[in-house]
Amino acid sequence: MQDINGNYYNKIIYCYVEEQNDELDRLISKYNDESIIHIITSVIESCESKLIYCLCDIITNYIEDNKEADTEFLFVTDVEDLYNIVKKLYSAIFNEIIYIGQGNNKKFDNGLEMDEFVNYFLSVQRSVLNASFMRRLWDLKDCVDIDKFTSFLYELDRLEIRKDKFLITQWCCLCEILLYGLGDNLPEGRYLNYKLALYSILMVLSNKSSYAASYLKNVLESNSIQADNMYFVWYQFKRMGLKGLIVPDKETSLLQNKLYEKTYQLFADRLSNYLVKIPIEERNRNLVMITTIQFLNETHAPTKTVLERAKALKKLGKDVVIVNTTEQYIIKGYVPMYSAGFGRTLEEYNNINEIKLGEDRFPFMQMPENSPVGYRMQLLSELLIKYKPYYILSIGTGSILADLCGNIVPCASMALAFSTLPKTINKMKIIGRKLSEEEKEHYAGDDIDIIESKFTFELKPQKKKFSRKGKNLPDNKFLLVVVGIRLEFEIDSKFMDMLSEVCNKGCYVVFAGIMDNYDSLMEEYPAVSGNSSFIGYCDDILALMEICDLYVNPGRLGGGFSVIEAFAKGKPGVYLNRGDVYTAGGADFAVRSFDEMAKQIIKYKDDKKYYNTMSGLAKDRAKLMTSSKEAIEDIDRQICQRVKEKYW
């Protein structure tokens, strides 16, 4: 922020006080050198004792002064009731709200006329379009038509508010005002959809976990929320966590678990007539049913995982049936949710009963996308009675249908993020690595049955031949390759700072995949901007790895396929010692921090002998991690042994 004399300040402080006494003077002296300070004394009298006048004055000043994105705003008052309401309504616009006890006992008149206050708030907005959307949100208060909420939140998401810090503060501020206006003593369900809309906007725009917790609590405590609604919410929270749209903490994680368990129990109670055990003597010892929450094509990593497991089981002499439950980001049960996303399905799978993969053919069924869970469970129970599989292999974390099917036929579940345990009610949980001693001790008292395995990969054959010239990449640089379909959410400032350091030392970065924020991110990191390219989605990663020098991974959960594709081409990797890439690539290529990662990258660049040694280790690791038959044979053996000895 620049004052009239051309001086720059990074803080603006509003002091709404009755008197300027010693405590205020001490606070002013603390910030004086780096701040513009506005002091309004006799604030109650100047506002005619009306709280609304004071609140309107505050928001007007904030909007007029907010011209620089990095300016911090502080609020100071010695009026206790003003302090309390500013904390509730304006926490989004102030970095800090301070109460100073100067012996003042004066108060504003009680009451805040919400219509008048909201109308003023909308009138001072800079953008007419933004104000019109705010008006629409205010008008939804008494709405009972869920389609109107759906339409509004979809259109609001398209405004891309998250890219504008000022708009974020204004929308969060408005939502806080509207929640305050609703009050606490509301009839059950009367304004539930409205509250969910407000909390969802707040939790996404502010990234405060407290709003996410409030959303989940409202869902869990409401008598009008049904099992399908709860399942929709659970999947949206799963999606938002993966995309970094919300910041989960311990409380929200516990609430999400509680939501999943309650959802399962409600469905289990309601659908109990379908959940009849099929005895082991009636089941086909040679048949496995694979269920997956999403099934697309071979360019989709989760689908590749399903097909690899199906092919490997068939090589063992098993018959395999594949069912796409289409639960990924399920649509049915929608309740208001800002920035909601829905899973993709392929319509051509709706009316087929067989999937072909080369010479292999598998019986296949895709669940109707927009059908309720109850109807899907009916179809699944009929399939289970028809095929009578020895066991079910569920691929993909969080499948209520697979958990329900586990009451009919024993079900083992594996997450796509194979370094972690899947979210499932079923006892058999598959993890793609060995548990540590600490983990074994942690899970010792739990009623779960963990199957330790090796997660392997079947790489898509290379069909193309790339050149650096053809991809507009420099011949004289050490090329780092960063691969992912969620790079926009997975790349953070620490990773970019590390890349800036190595780019200044002769490295060049190739970003491949989906990264909608590449251009805006490069504006913040000029060293990387001048030494990088974004080539978009690449359908032949092996061909890309062939022309790059080193695989580099940001701090994320997934990415196991891409590191093995790099290793298969003899290209070493550098990654943190956690997550799927670490599990797939092994400890030899792992580092503990991004500082260590930068040093390791430069070592690869400058030490040819070391590079060649690690290249050989990478090829060996790729061979080990592409031995799918042995890995799935071990998983099948462990499951069959448990089915025979522990289950039914």
C-alpha positions as CSV (number, residue, x, y, z in Angstrom):
1,M,0.0,0.0,0.0
2,Q,1.4,3.4,-0.9
3,D,0.5,6.6,1.0
4,I,0.1,10.1,-0.4
5,N,3.9,10.7,0.0
6,G,4.8,7.7,-2.1
7,N,5.9,5.5,0.9
8,Y,5.0,1.8,0.8
9,Y,3.5,0.0,3.8
10,N,2.5,-3.6,4.1
11,K,-0.1,-3.1,6.9
12,I,-3.2,-1.0,7.4
13,I,-4.6,-0.8,10.9
14,Y,-8.1,0.4,11.7
15,C,-8.5,1.6,15.3
16,Y,-12.2,2.0,16.2
17,V,-11.9,3.1,19.8
18,E,-13.6,5.3,22.3
19,E,-10.4,7.0,23.5
20,Q,-6.8,7.0,22.6
21,N,-5.2,5.9,25.8
22,D,-1.8,4.4,26.8
23,E,-2.7,0.9,25.6
24,L,-3.6,2.1,22.1
25,D,-0.4,4.3,22.1
26,R,1.7,1.2,22.9
27,L,0.1,-0.8,20.1
28,I,0.6,2.1,17.6
29,S,4.2,2.4,18.5
30,K,4.7,-1.3,17.9
31,Y,3.4,-1.0,14.3
32,N,4.1,2.6,13.4
33,D,7.1,2.1,11.2
34,E,5.5,-0.4,8.8
35,S,1.8,0.6,8.8
36,I,-0.8,3.1,7.9
37,I,-2.9,3.6,10.9
38,H,-6.4,5.0,10.9
39,I,-7.8,6.1,14.3
40,I,-11.5,6.7,14.8
41,T,-12.3,7.9,18.4
42,S,-15.6,8.3,20.1
43,V,-16.7,5.6,17.7
44,I,-20.1,4.9,19.4
45,E,-21.2,8.5,19.3
46,S,-19.9,9.1,15.8
47,C,-22.0,6.1,14.7
48,E,-25.1,7.3,16.6
49,S,-24.8,4.2,18.8
50,K,-25.9,2.1,15.8
51,L,-23.8,-1.0,15.1
52,I,-24.8,-1.1,11.5
53,Y,-23.3,2.3,10.8
54,C,-20.0,1.2,12.3
55,L,-19.9,-2.1,10.4
56,C,-20.8,-0.3,7.1
57,D,-18.0,2.2,7.7
58,I,-15.5,-0.6,8.3
59,I,-16.3,-2.5,5.1
60,T,-16.3,0.7,3.1
61,N,-12.8,1.7,4.3
62,Y,-11.5,-1.8,3.7
63,I,-12.8,-1.9,0.1
64,E,-11.4,1.6,-0.7
65,D,-8.0,0.7,0.8
66,N,-7.6,-2.8,-0.6
67,K,-5.5,-2.1,-3.7
68,E,-2.4,-4.3,-3.1
69,A,-2.7,-8.1,-2.9
70,D,0.0,-8.4,-0.2
71,T,-1.4,-5.7,2.2
72,E,-2.3,-7.0,5.6
73,F,-5.3,-5.5,7.5
74,L,-5.6,-5.3,11.3
75,F,-8.6,-4.2,13.4
76,V,-8.3,-2.7,16.9
77,T,-11.1,-1.7,19.3
78,D,-11.8,-1.1,22.9
79,V,-15.5,-1.7,22.4
80,E,-16.2,-5.2,23.5
81,D,-19.4,-5.9,21.6
82,L,-17.8,-4.4,18.4
83,Y,-14.8,-6.7,18.9
84,N,-17.1,-9.8,19.2
85,I,-19.2,-9.1,16.1
86,V,-16.2,-8.1,14.0
87,K,-14.6,-11.5,14.8
88,K,-17.8,-13.2,13.6
89,L,-18.4,-11.1,10.4
90,Y,-15.1,-9.8,9.3
91,S,-12.5,-12.5,10.1
92,A,-12.0,-13.0,6.4
93,I,-10.8,-9.4,5.7
94,F,-8.6,-8.9,8.8
95,N,-5.4,-10.7,9.4
96,E,-5.7,-9.9,13.1
97,I,-8.6,-8.6,15.3
98,I,-7.3,-7.1,18.6
99,Y,-9.2,-6.1,21.7
100,I,-7.6,-3.6,24.0
101,G,-9.0,-3.1,27.5
102,Q,-8.9,0.6,28.1
103,G,-11.6,0.6,30.8
104,N,-14.4,1.4,28.3
105,N,-17.8,0.0,29.2
106,K,-19.9,1.7,26.5
107,K,-21.9,-0.5,24.0
108,F,-23.8,-0.1,20.8
109,D,-27.5,-0.4,20.7
110,N,-28.5,-4.0,20.3
111,G,-29.7,-5.4,17.0
112,L,-28.6,-5.5,13.4
113,E,-31.1,-5.2,10.6
114,M,-29.8,-7.9,8.1
115,D,-31.7,-6.7,5.0
116,E,-30.3,-3.2,5.4
117,F,-26.8,-4.4,6.2
118,V,-26.6,-6.9,3.3
119,N,-28.0,-4.4,0.9
120,Y,-25.3,-1.9,1.9
121,F,-22.6,-4.6,1.7
122,L,-23.7,-5.4,-1.9
123,S,-23.9,-1.7,-2.8
124,V,-20.2,-1.0,-2.1
125,Q,-18.9,-4.0,-4.2
126,R,-16.5,-3.0,-7.0
127,S,-18.0,-5.4,-9.6
128,V,-21.6,-5.3,-10.7
129,L,-21.4,-8.9,-11.8
130,N,-20.0,-10.0,-8.4
131,A,-22.7,-8.0,-6.6
132,S,-25.4,-9.6,-8.7
133,F,-24.2,-13.1,-7.7
134,M,-24.1,-12.1,-4.1
135,R,-27.7,-10.9,-4.4
136,R,-28.6,-14.3,-5.8
137,L,-27.1,-16.0,-2.9
138,W,-28.9,-13.8,-0.4
139,D,-32.2,-14.5,-2.2
140,L,-31.7,-18.3,-1.9
141,K,-32.2,-18.1,1.8
142,D,-35.8,-19.4,1.7
143,C,-35.4,-21.6,-1.3
144,V,-36.4,-25.3,-1.1
145,D,-35.6,-26.1,-4.8
146,I,-32.3,-28.0,-4.8
147,D,-31.9,-27.5,-8.6
148,K,-31.7,-23.7,-8.0
149,F,-28.8,-24.3,-5.5
150,T,-27.1,-26.6,-8.0
151,S,-27.4,-24.1,-10.8
152,F,-26.2,-21.2,-8.7
153,L,-23.2,-23.0,-7.2
154,Y,-22.1,-24.2,-10.6
155,E,-22.3,-20.7,-12.1
156,L,-20.5,-19.3,-9.1
157,D,-17.6,-21.8,-9.5
158,R,-17.2,-20.6,-13.1
159,L,-16.5,-17.1,-11.9
160,E,-13.1,-18.4,-10.7
161,I,-13.2,-16.4,-7.5
162,R,-10.3,-18.5,-6.1
163,K,-7.9,-16.6,-8.5
164,D,-8.7,-13.2,-6.9
165,K,-7.6,-12.6,-3.3
166,F,-9.9,-9.6,-2.9
167,L,-13.0,-11.5,-4.1
168,I,-12.2,-14.4,-1.8
169,T,-12.3,-12.1,1.2
170,Q,-15.6,-10.5,0.0
171,W,-17.3,-13.8,-0.5
172,C,-16.1,-15.2,2.8
173,C,-17.2,-12.0,4.5
174,L,-20.7,-12.2,2.9
175,C,-21.1,-15.9,3.9
176,E,-20.2,-15.1,7.5
177,I,-22.7,-12.3,7.5
178,L,-25.4,-14.5,6.1
179,L,-24.7,-17.3,8.6
180,Y,-24.8,-14.8,11.4
181,G,-28.2,-13.6,10.1
182,L,-29.6,-17.1,10.2
183,G,-28.9,-17.4,13.9
184,D,-28.6,-20.5,15.9
185,N,-32.1,-21.5,16.9
186,L,-33.4,-22.7,13.5
187,P,-36.2,-25.3,12.9
188,E,-34.7,-28.7,11.9
189,G,-33.9,-28.7,8.2
190,R,-35.5,-25.3,7.5
191,Y,-32.3,-23.7,6.2
192,L,-30.1,-26.7,5.9
193,N,-29.4,-26.4,2.2
194,Y,-28.7,-22.7,2.6
195,K,-26.2,-23.4,5.5
196,L,-24.5,-26.1,3.5
197,A,-24.1,-23.8,0.5
198,L,-22.6,-21.1,2.7
199,Y,-20.2,-23.5,4.6
200,S,-19.1,-25.1,1.3
201,I,-18.2,-21.7,-0.2
202,L,-16.3,-20.8,3.0
203,M,-14.4,-24.0,3.3
204,V,-13.2,-23.9,-0.3
205,L,-12.4,-20.1,-0.5
206,S,-10.8,-19.7,2.9
207,N,-9.1,-23.1,3.2
208,K,-10.0,-23.1,6.9
209,S,-10.7,-26.6,8.2
210,S,-13.2,-25.3,10.8
211,Y,-15.7,-24.6,8.0
212,A,-15.2,-28.1,6.6
213,A,-15.9,-29.4,10.1
214,S,-19.0,-27.3,10.4
215,Y,-20.3,-28.6,7.0
216,L,-19.7,-32.2,8.1
217,K,-21.4,-31.7,11.5
218,N,-24.5,-30.3,9.9
219,V,-24.7,-33.3,7.6
220,L,-24.2,-35.8,10.4
221,E,-26.6,-34.1,12.8
222,S,-29.5,-33.5,10.4
223,N,-32.5,-35.8,10.5
224,S,-33.4,-34.8,6.9
225,I,-30.1,-36.0,5.4
226,Q,-30.4,-39.5,4.0
227,A,-27.7,-42.2,3.3
228,D,-27.4,-41.2,-0.4
229,N,-26.8,-37.6,0.6
230,M,-24.1,-38.6,3.1
231,Y,-22.4,-40.7,0.5
232,F,-22.4,-37.8,-2.0
233,V,-20.8,-35.6,0.7
234,W,-18.2,-38.2,1.6
235,Y,-17.0,-38.5,-2.0
236,Q,-16.9,-34.7,-2.5
237,F,-14.7,-34.4,0.6
238,K,-12.4,-37.1,-0.8
239,R,-12.1,-35.3,-4.1
240,M,-11.5,-31.9,-2.5
241,G,-8.8,-33.3,-0.3
242,L,-7.0,-34.8,-3.3
243,K,-7.3,-31.6,-5.3
244,G,-6.2,-29.4,-2.3
245,L,-9.5,-27.5,-2.3
246,I,-9.8,-28.1,1.4
247,V,-7.2,-28.5,4.1
248,P,-8.1,-31.5,6.2
249,D,-7.1,-31.7,9.9
250,K,-7.6,-34.3,12.6
251,E,-11.2,-33.2,13.4
252,T,-12.3,-33.2,9.7
253,S,-10.7,-36.6,9.1
254,L,-12.5,-38.1,12.1
255,L,-15.8,-36.6,10.9
256,Q,-15.2,-38.0,7.4
257,N,-14.6,-41.4,8.9
258,K,-17.7,-41.1,11.1
259,L,-19.7,-40.0,8.0
260,Y,-18.6,-43.1,6.0
261,E,-19.3,-45.5,8.8
262,K,-22.8,-44.0,9.4
263,T,-23.5,-44.1,5.7
264,Y,-22.5,-47.7,5.5
265,Q,-24.7,-48.7,8.5
266,L,-27.7,-46.9,7.1
267,F,-27.4,-48.7,3.8
268,A,-26.7,-52.0,5.5
269,D,-29.8,-51.7,7.6
270,R,-32.0,-50.6,4.7
271,L,-30.6,-53.2,2.3
272,S,-30.3,-56.2,4.7
273,N,-32.6,-58.4,2.5
274,Y,-29.9,-58.4,-0.2
275,L,-27.0,-59.1,2.2
276,V,-27.3,-62.9,2.5
277,K,-24.1,-64.9,2.8
278,I,-23.2,-67.3,0.0
279,P,-21.6,-70.3,1.7
280,I,-18.1,-71.3,0.6
281,E,-19.2,-74.7,-0.6
282,E,-21.6,-73.0,-3.1
283,R,-19.0,-70.6,-4.5
284,N,-16.7,-71.1,-7.5
285,R,-13.2,-71.7,-6.2
286,N,-11.8,-70.5,-9.5
287,L,-13.7,-67.3,-10.0
288,V,-12.9,-63.8,-8.8
289,M,-15.1,-60.7,-9.1
290,I,-13.2,-57.4,-9.4
291,T,-15.1,-54.2,-8.5
292,T,-13.8,-50.7,-9.3
293,I,-15.3,-47.3,-8.5
294,Q,-14.3,-46.0,-12.0
295,F,-13.5,-47.7,-15.3
296,L,-12.5,-45.7,-18.4
297,N,-9.7,-46.8,-20.7
298,E,-6.0,-47.8,-20.7
299,T,-4.8,-44.2,-20.6
300,H,-6.5,-43.9,-17.2
301,A,-4.1,-45.2,-14.5
302,P,-6.8,-46.7,-12.2
303,T,-8.3,-48.5,-15.1
304,K,-4.9,-49.9,-16.1
305,T,-4.5,-51.2,-12.6
306,V,-7.8,-53.0,-12.8
307,L,-7.0,-54.6,-16.2
308,E,-3.5,-55.6,-15.0
309,R,-4.9,-57.4,-12.0
310,A,-7.6,-59.1,-14.2
311,K,-5.0,-60.2,-16.7
312,A,-2.6,-61.5,-14.0
313,L,-5.4,-63.5,-12.3
314,K,-6.4,-65.0,-15.7
315,K,-2.8,-66.1,-16.2
316,L,-3.1,-67.9,-12.9
317,G,-6.0,-69.8,-14.4
318,K,-8.7,-67.8,-12.7
319,D,-12.0,-66.7,-14.3
320,V,-12.5,-63.0,-13.7
321,V,-15.7,-60.8,-13.7
322,I,-15.3,-57.0,-13.7
323,V,-17.9,-54.6,-12.3
324,N,-17.7,-50.8,-12.6
325,T,-19.8,-49.5,-9.7
326,T,-19.4,-45.9,-11.0
327,E,-19.2,-44.6,-7.5
328,Q,-16.3,-42.2,-8.1
329,Y,-17.7,-38.8,-7.1
330,I,-21.2,-40.2,-7.3
331,I,-24.0,-37.8,-8.4
332,K,-26.9,-39.3,-6.7
333,G,-27.8,-37.7,-3.3
334,Y,-26.6,-34.2,-4.3
335,V,-26.8,-31.6,-1.5
336,P,-25.5,-28.0,-2.0
337,M,-21.7,-28.1,-2.5
338,Y,-19.6,-25.3,-4.0
339,S,-16.9,-26.5,-6.5
340,A,-18.4,-30.0,-6.6
341,G,-17.1,-32.4,-9.2
342,F,-18.5,-35.6,-10.6
343,G,-16.9,-38.8,-11.9
344,R,-16.6,-39.6,-15.6
345,T,-18.2,-42.6,-17.2
346,L,-18.1,-43.9,-20.8
347,E,-21.5,-44.3,-22.3
348,E,-20.3,-47.1,-24.6
349,Y,-19.9,-49.4,-21.5
350,N,-23.6,-49.0,-20.5
351,N,-24.9,-51.8,-22.8
352,I,-22.1,-54.2,-23.1
353,N,-21.5,-57.4,-21.1
354,E,-17.9,-58.1,-22.0
355,I,-14.6,-56.2,-22.1
356,K,-11.9,-57.1,-24.6
357,L,-8.2,-56.6,-23.9
358,G,-6.0,-58.0,-26.6
359,E,-6.9,-61.7,-26.7
360,D,-8.4,-61.6,-23.2
361,R,-12.1,-61.2,-22.7
362,F,-13.8,-60.5,-19.3
363,P,-17.5,-60.5,-18.4
364,F,-18.3,-56.9,-17.5
365,M,-21.0,-54.7,-16.1
366,Q,-21.3,-51.0,-15.6
367,M,-23.7,-49.7,-13.0
368,P,-26.2,-47.0,-14.2
369,E,-24.5,-43.7,-13.3
370,N,-27.4,-41.8,-11.9
371,S,-29.0,-44.7,-10.0
372,P,-29.4,-44.8,-6.2
373,V,-27.1,-47.1,-4.2
374,G,-30.1,-49.3,-3.3
375,Y,-30.8,-50.2,-6.9
376,R,-27.1,-50.8,-7.6
377,M,-26.9,-53.2,-4.7
378,Q,-29.9,-55.1,-6.0
379,L,-28.1,-55.6,-9.3
380,L,-24.9,-56.6,-7.6
381,S,-26.6,-59.1,-5.4
382,E,-28.1,-60.7,-8.5
383,L,-24.6,-60.8,-10.1
384,L,-23.1,-62.4,-7.0
385,I,-25.8,-65.1,-7.0
386,K,-25.3,-65.7,-10.7
387,Y,-21.5,-66.0,-10.6
388,K,-20.9,-67.0,-7.0
389,P,-17.2,-65.8,-6.8
390,Y,-14.8,-67.3,-4.3
391,Y,-13.9,-63.7,-3.3
392,I,-14.2,-60.1,-4.4
393,L,-11.2,-57.9,-5.1
394,S,-12.3,-54.2,-4.6
395,I,-9.9,-51.7,-6.3
396,G,-10.3,-48.0,-5.2
397,T,-10.7,-46.6,-1.8
398,G,-14.1,-45.9,-0.4
399,S,-16.7,-48.2,-2.1
400,I,-19.9,-48.6,-0.1
401,L,-21.1,-51.2,-2.6
402,A,-17.9,-53.3,-2.2
403,D,-18.3,-53.0,1.6
404,L,-21.9,-54.1,1.4
405,C,-21.0,-57.0,-1.0
406,G,-18.5,-58.1,1.7
407,N,-21.5,-59.3,3.6
408,I,-22.4,-61.7,0.8
409,V,-18.9,-62.9,-0.3
410,P,-15.6,-62.2,1.4
411,C,-14.1,-59.0,0.0
412,A,-10.5,-57.8,0.0
413,S,-9.9,-54.1,-0.7
414,M,-6.9,-52.3,-2.2
415,A,-6.5,-48.5,-2.6
416,L,-5.2,-47.0,-5.8
417,A,-2.7,-45.0,-3.6
418,F,-1.1,-48.4,-2.9
419,S,1.2,-47.1,-0.2
420,T,-1.8,-46.5,2.1
421,L,-4.5,-48.7,3.5
422,P,-7.9,-48.4,1.7
423,K,-10.9,-46.8,3.3
424,T,-13.2,-49.8,3.8
425,I,-15.4,-51.5,6.3
426,N,-14.3,-54.9,5.1
427,K,-11.6,-56.5,7.2
428,M,-9.2,-57.6,4.5
429,K,-7.1,-54.6,3.5
430,I,-4.3,-54.8,1.0
431,I,-1.3,-52.5,1.1
432,G,1.4,-52.4,-1.6
433,R,4.4,-52.6,0.7
434,K,5.7,-54.0,4.0
435,L,4.4,-52.5,7.2
436,S,6.9,-50.9,9.5
437,E,7.2,-52.2,13.1
438,E,5.5,-49.0,14.3
439,E,2.6,-49.6,12.0
440,K,2.2,-53.2,13.0
441,E,2.1,-52.1,16.6
442,H,-0.4,-49.3,15.8
443,Y,-2.8,-51.7,14.0
444,A,-2.3,-54.6,16.4
445,G,-5.5,-53.9,18.4
446,D,-7.7,-53.1,15.4
447,D,-10.2,-55.6,14.0
448,I,-8.6,-55.6,10.6
449,D,-6.7,-58.1,8.5
450,I,-3.8,-56.5,6.6
451,I,-2.4,-58.2,3.5
452,E,1.1,-57.0,2.8
453,S,1.9,-57.2,-1.0
454,K,4.0,-55.8,-3.8
455,F,2.2,-53.4,-6.1
456,T,3.4,-54.0,-9.6
457,F,2.9,-52.4,-13.0
458,E,2.4,-53.4,-16.5
459,L,3.8,-50.6,-18.7
460,K,2.0,-49.5,-21.8
461,P,4.3,-50.4,-24.8
462,Q,6.2,-47.6,-26.4
463,K,4.9,-46.8,-29.8
464,K,6.5,-43.5,-30.7
465,K,10.0,-42.0,-31.0
466,F,10.4,-38.4,-29.7
467,S,13.3,-36.0,-30.2
468,R,14.2,-33.0,-28.2
469,K,14.0,-30.9,-31.3
470,G,10.5,-32.2,-32.1
471,K,9.4,-31.3,-28.6
472,N,11.1,-27.9,-28.7
473,L,13.4,-28.9,-25.8
474,P,17.1,-27.7,-25.5
475,D,19.8,-30.2,-26.5
476,N,22.4,-28.6,-24.1
477,K,20.4,-28.8,-20.9
478,F,20.0,-31.5,-18.2
479,L,16.3,-32.3,-18.6
480,L,14.1,-33.0,-15.5
481,V,10.7,-34.4,-16.1
482,V,7.7,-33.9,-13.8
483,V,4.6,-36.0,-14.7
484,G,1.1,-35.9,-13.3
485,I,-2.6,-35.4,-14.1
486,R,-3.1,-33.2,-11.0
487,L,0.0,-31.0,-11.1
488,E,-2.0,-27.9,-10.5
489,F,-2.8,-29.1,-7.0
490,E,0.3,-31.2,-6.3
491,I,3.0,-28.7,-7.0
492,D,3.6,-26.3,-4.1
493,S,5.9,-23.4,-3.3
494,K,8.6,-25.5,-1.7
495,F,8.9,-27.7,-4.8
496,M,9.0,-24.6,-7.0
497,D,11.7,-23.0,-4.9
498,M,13.7,-26.1,-5.3
499,L,13.2,-26.1,-9.1
500,S,14.3,-22.4,-9.2
501,E,17.5,-23.3,-7.4
502,V,18.5,-26.2,-9.9
503,C,17.3,-24.2,-12.9
504,N,19.8,-21.5,-12.0
505,K,22.5,-24.2,-12.1
506,G,21.8,-25.5,-15.7
507,C,18.7,-27.7,-15.4
508,Y,15.6,-27.5,-17.5
509,V,12.1,-28.8,-16.4
510,V,9.6,-30.6,-18.6
511,F,6.1,-30.6,-17.1
512,A,3.9,-33.3,-18.6
513,G,0.2,-34.0,-17.8
514,I,-2.5,-31.7,-16.7
515,M,-1.4,-28.3,-15.2
516,D,-4.0,-25.5,-15.8
517,N,-2.0,-23.0,-13.7
518,Y,1.3,-23.4,-15.5
519,D,1.3,-19.8,-17.0
520,S,0.3,-18.1,-13.7
521,L,2.8,-20.2,-11.7
522,M,5.6,-19.3,-14.1
523,E,4.9,-15.6,-13.4
524,E,5.9,-16.2,-9.8
525,Y,9.0,-18.2,-10.6
526,P,11.0,-16.5,-13.4
527,A,14.0,-18.9,-13.0
528,V,11.8,-21.8,-13.8
529,S,9.8,-19.9,-16.5
530,G,12.9,-19.3,-18.5
531,N,14.0,-22.9,-18.2
532,S,10.9,-25.0,-18.6
533,S,8.2,-26.2,-20.9
534,F,4.7,-27.5,-20.4
535,I,4.0,-30.1,-23.1
536,G,0.5,-31.1,-21.9
537,Y,-0.8,-34.7,-21.7
538,C,1.6,-37.2,-23.1
539,D,0.1,-40.5,-24.4
540,D,3.5,-42.2,-24.6
541,I,5.4,-41.6,-21.4
542,L,8.1,-44.1,-22.2
543,A,9.0,-42.1,-25.4
544,L,9.1,-39.0,-23.3
545,M,11.4,-40.5,-20.6
546,E,13.7,-41.6,-23.4
547,I,14.7,-38.0,-24.2
548,C,14.8,-36.7,-20.6
549,D,17.6,-37.2,-18.0
550,L,16.0,-37.4,-14.6
551,Y,12.5,-38.1,-13.1
552,V,11.6,-35.6,-10.3
553,N,8.5,-35.9,-8.2
554,P,6.7,-33.2,-6.0
555,G,5.5,-34.1,-2.6
556,R,2.3,-36.1,-3.3
557,L,0.6,-39.4,-2.7
558,G,0.3,-40.9,-6.2
559,G,2.7,-41.2,-9.2
560,G,3.8,-44.8,-8.9
561,F,3.3,-45.6,-12.6
562,S,5.4,-42.7,-13.9
563,V,8.5,-43.5,-11.8
564,I,8.6,-47.0,-13.1
565,E,8.2,-45.8,-16.6
566,A,11.3,-43.6,-16.1
567,F,13.3,-46.5,-14.5
568,A,12.4,-48.7,-17.4
569,K,14.3,-46.3,-19.7
570,G,17.2,-46.2,-17.3
571,K,16.4,-42.7,-16.1
572,P,17.0,-42.4,-12.3
573,G,14.6,-40.5,-10.1
574,V,14.5,-38.1,-7.1
575,Y,11.6,-38.1,-4.7
576,L,10.7,-37.7,-1.1
577,N,10.7,-40.7,1.2
578,R,7.0,-41.1,1.4
579,G,4.0,-41.8,-0.9
580,D,3.4,-44.1,-3.8
581,V,6.5,-43.0,-5.8
582,Y,8.7,-43.9,-2.8
583,T,6.9,-47.3,-2.5
584,A,7.3,-48.0,-6.2
585,G,10.8,-46.6,-6.7
586,G,12.4,-47.7,-3.4
587,A,14.7,-46.1,-0.9
588,D,17.8,-45.9,-3.2
589,F,16.4,-42.8,-5.0
590,A,14.7,-41.1,-2.0
591,V,15.6,-37.9,-0.2
592,R,14.3,-36.5,3.1
593,S,13.7,-32.9,2.0
594,F,13.5,-30.5,-0.9
595,D,16.9,-29.1,0.1
596,E,18.4,-32.5,-0.2
597,M,16.5,-33.0,-3.5
598,A,18.2,-30.0,-5.0
599,K,21.7,-31.3,-4.0
600,Q,20.9,-34.7,-5.4
601,I,19.7,-33.3,-8.7
602,I,22.9,-31.4,-9.2
603,K,24.9,-34.5,-8.3
604,Y,23.1,-36.4,-11.0
605,K,23.8,-33.6,-13.4
606,D,27.5,-33.2,-12.7
607,D,28.6,-36.7,-11.7
608,K,28.4,-39.0,-14.8
609,K,29.8,-42.0,-13.1
610,Y,27.2,-41.7,-10.3
611,Y,24.4,-41.2,-12.8
612,N,25.3,-44.4,-14.7
613,T,25.4,-46.4,-11.5
614,M,22.0,-45.2,-10.5
615,S,20.7,-45.7,-14.0
616,G,21.5,-49.4,-13.7
617,L,19.8,-49.6,-10.4
618,A,16.7,-48.0,-11.9
619,K,16.5,-50.6,-14.7
620,D,16.8,-53.4,-12.1
621,R,14.0,-51.8,-10.0
622,A,11.8,-51.5,-13.1
623,K,12.2,-55.3,-13.8
624,L,11.3,-56.1,-10.2
625,M,8.2,-53.9,-10.2
626,T,6.8,-55.2,-13.5
627,S,6.7,-58.8,-12.4
628,S,2.9,-58.8,-12.0
629,K,2.2,-62.5,-12.2
630,E,4.2,-63.3,-9.1
631,A,2.8,-60.4,-7.1
632,I,-0.8,-61.1,-7.9
633,E,-0.2,-64.8,-7.3
634,D,1.0,-64.0,-3.7
635,I,-2.1,-61.7,-3.1
636,D,-4.4,-64.4,-4.4
637,R,-2.8,-67.0,-2.2
638,Q,-3.1,-64.8,0.9
639,I,-6.7,-64.0,0.2
640,C,-7.7,-67.6,-0.5
641,Q,-5.9,-68.8,2.7
642,R,-7.9,-66.2,4.8
643,V,-11.2,-67.1,3.1
644,K,-10.6,-70.7,3.9
645,E,-9.4,-70.2,7.5
646,K,-11.1,-67.0,8.7
647,Y,-14.3,-66.2,6.8
648,W,-16.9,-68.4,5.1
